[in-house]
Every structure is written in C-alpha cells, then in structure tokens.
Amino acid sequence: MSEHIVSPGVYVAVFVALMVLTAGTVFAATVDLGMWNTPVALLIAVTKAALVVLFFMHVKYSSRLVALAVGGGILWLLTLIAGVAADYLTRNWVGTPGT
C-alpha cells in the first residue's frame, strides 16, 4: 500500500483557511446577529472541524473504510444529539428551579 504525500502548500492553505475562519469566529462573537448567532457559530465550527479531519487526519486520502468509520461516527453523534434534543424539547417545564 502506498502512502499519499501531501505537499506543504496544501497544509499552508488549510492553515490560512483555519486562521480566517478563527477570525470569522471572533468577529461573529462581537456582532449581534439575533437568532443567527448560534447557526453562524456552528457553521464556522463544522467547517473548521471538517478541514482538520480531512487534511490533518488524512481522511481525504484514506480508504473508503476509514471514510465509512468517520461517517458512522458522525451519524452516531447526530443520533445522540437528536435524542437529547427530543428529550429537552418534550419536557413539561412547570417553573424555574428554586421557586
């Protein structure tokens, strides 16, 4: 099995993209976007995570089995988040704690 060699230019480009996205995170934190604060922050975070997983963890150049394992992990995470969200959203909140 041959190993894929990634050029330093790719790593520099990914690093620059991560720095730009980090600056975007800081900027978005200082601006009041109303109900869009959380979706914008999550979009930036997911984009940064995808870049790290694809390039620094070499998933982009790995076999389909590795991609399947990563996809399964993401699917499991989404299942857990959906379960917690369903539990939280269907609770009958009577009052605030301590009252």
C-alpha positions as CSV (number, residue, x, y, z in Angstrom):
1,M,0.0,0.0,0.0
2,S,1.5,3.4,-1.0
3,E,1.3,6.4,1.2
4,H,-0.1,9.6,-0.2
5,I,2.3,12.6,0.1
6,V,0.7,15.9,0.8
7,S,2.5,19.0,-0.3
8,P,3.4,21.7,2.2
9,G,1.3,24.1,0.1
10,V,-1.9,22.2,1.0
11,Y,-1.1,22.4,4.7
12,V,-0.3,26.1,4.4
13,A,-3.6,26.7,2.6
14,V,-5.6,24.8,5.2
15,F,-3.8,26.7,8.0
16,V,-4.7,30.0,6.3
17,A,-8.3,28.9,5.9
18,L,-8.4,27.9,9.6
19,M,-7.0,31.2,10.7
20,V,-9.5,33.1,8.5
21,L,-12.3,31.0,10.0
22,T,-11.0,31.7,13.5
23,A,-11.0,35.4,12.8
24,G,-14.6,34.9,11.5
25,T,-15.5,33.3,14.8
26,V,-14.1,36.2,16.8
27,F,-15.8,38.7,14.5
28,A,-19.2,36.8,14.7
29,A,-18.9,36.8,18.5
30,T,-18.7,40.6,18.6
31,V,-21.7,41.2,16.3
32,D,-25.3,40.7,17.4
33,L,-26.9,38.6,14.7
34,G,-30.0,37.9,16.7
35,M,-31.3,34.3,16.2
36,W,-28.5,33.7,13.7
37,N,-25.7,33.8,16.3
38,T,-25.8,30.0,17.0
39,P,-26.2,28.8,13.4
40,V,-23.3,31.0,12.2
41,A,-21.0,29.8,15.0
42,L,-21.9,26.2,14.4
43,L,-21.4,26.6,10.6
44,I,-17.9,28.0,11.2
45,A,-17.1,25.3,13.8
46,V,-18.2,22.5,11.5
47,T,-16.2,23.9,8.6
48,K,-13.1,24.1,10.7
49,A,-13.6,20.6,12.1
50,A,-14.1,19.2,8.5
51,L,-10.8,20.8,7.4
52,V,-9.0,19.3,10.3
53,V,-10.5,15.8,9.8
54,L,-10.0,15.8,6.0
55,F,-6.5,17.2,5.8
56,F,-4.6,16.9,9.1
57,M,-6.1,13.5,10.0
58,H,-5.6,12.4,6.3
59,V,-9.2,11.1,5.9
60,K,-9.3,12.7,2.4
61,Y,-6.6,10.4,1.2
62,S,-7.6,7.3,3.2
63,S,-9.5,4.3,2.1
64,R,-13.3,4.1,1.9
65,L,-13.3,2.0,5.1
66,V,-11.8,5.0,7.0
67,A,-14.4,7.3,5.4
68,L,-17.1,4.9,6.4
69,A,-15.9,4.8,10.0
70,V,-15.8,8.6,10.2
71,G,-19.3,8.8,8.6
72,G,-20.5,6.2,11.2
73,G,-19.1,8.3,14.0
74,I,-20.8,11.4,12.7
75,L,-24.1,9.6,12.3
76,W,-23.8,8.3,15.9
77,L,-23.1,11.8,17.2
78,L,-26.1,13.2,15.3
79,T,-28.3,10.4,16.7
80,L,-27.1,11.3,20.3
81,I,-27.8,15.0,19.7
82,A,-31.2,14.2,18.3
83,G,-32.1,12.1,21.3
84,V,-31.0,14.8,23.8
85,A,-32.8,17.5,21.8
86,A,-36.0,15.4,21.7
87,D,-35.9,14.9,25.4
88,Y,-35.2,18.5,26.1
89,L,-37.9,19.8,23.8
90,T,-40.7,17.5,25.0
91,R,-40.3,18.1,28.8
92,N,-43.1,19.8,30.6
93,W,-41.5,22.7,32.2
94,V,-43.6,23.7,35.2
95,G,-41.5,26.5,36.6
96,T,-38.0,27.6,37.2
97,P,-35.9,25.6,39.7
98,G,-36.0,27.0,43.2
99,T,-39.4,28.7,43.0
